Amino acid sequence: MFAYLSGATYVLQGIYQLSPQQYSFAFGLNSLGFMAFGYLGGRLAERWSERTTLMIGLGVCVSGAAGLLTTAVLHLPLIAVILSLLAMVSGVAVTSPPVTSLALAGYPDIAGTASSLLGLARFAFGGLAAPLVGLGGADTAVPLGLVTAVSAGLAVIAYAIAIKARRSPPAGPGPGADGSRRPAADP
């Protein structure tokens, strides 16, 4: 999301020569998509499951980011950029409610602290990603496409690791039959 916020203005106005008014319409469309799909993501999480909704959101986000990278590499028309950005931003909006809920579910006693840590992580990674979209030259959208595609891919990998860790059986008690670290006595 931070890559989008820091790079979309440059791409849409600098490369595709949108006027400030045209850019405001494109940005407004993405904002509308974010609001609508954020609402939809919350409702889907209630109807299906948080994990299913998160997977759908990640799929939409990855599709949008891959579309943006493809659009940048192939120098496709403006409509391809706008639709890719809309898909990516909408996917981010769908993932936000379930990822927050899932991240905080295991910490009800320290929900405020956990929420703050989650916000810190979002802003820290956003702060790292945002300047990367300006690298690579003055006439290309490839850095924005690359940063968003890599970020979306890393989100999928992080989700897969979290699912795998959740499915792994917990470590059993220590060597002793009573759970202590003492070996069990031979009968």
LINZIUR-V362974 format. One line per field, one symbol per residue. phi: phi as a letter, one per 30 degrees, with the letter a starting at -180 (. if undefined). psi: psi as a letter, one per 30 degrees, with the letter a starting at -180 (. if undefined). burial: 1 if it has 16 or more other ideal C-beta (glycine too) atoms within 10 Angstrom, else 0. Layout:
phi: ???
psi: ???
burial: ???
This chain:
phi: .dddddcdedddcdcchddedddddddddddddddddddddddddddcaddddddddddddddddddddddddchddeeddddddddddddddddddddddddcedbddbeddddddddedddddddddedddddjkcbbceeddddddddddddddddddddddddddddddedddcjdddddddd
psi: eeeeeffeeeeeeeeghkleeeeeeeeeeeeeeeeefeeeeeeeeeecleeeeeeeeeeeeeeeeeeeeeeeefhlleeeeeeeeeeeeeeeeefeeeeeeeefeghffheeeeeeeeeeeeeeeeeeeefffflflfgkgeeeeeeeeeeeeeeeeeeeeeeeeefkklkllaflfgflfkkkkk.
burial: 1111011100110010010000100110010011001101110110000100111111111111111110110001010111111111111111111111010100000000010000000000110011011000000111111111101100100010000000000000000000000000000
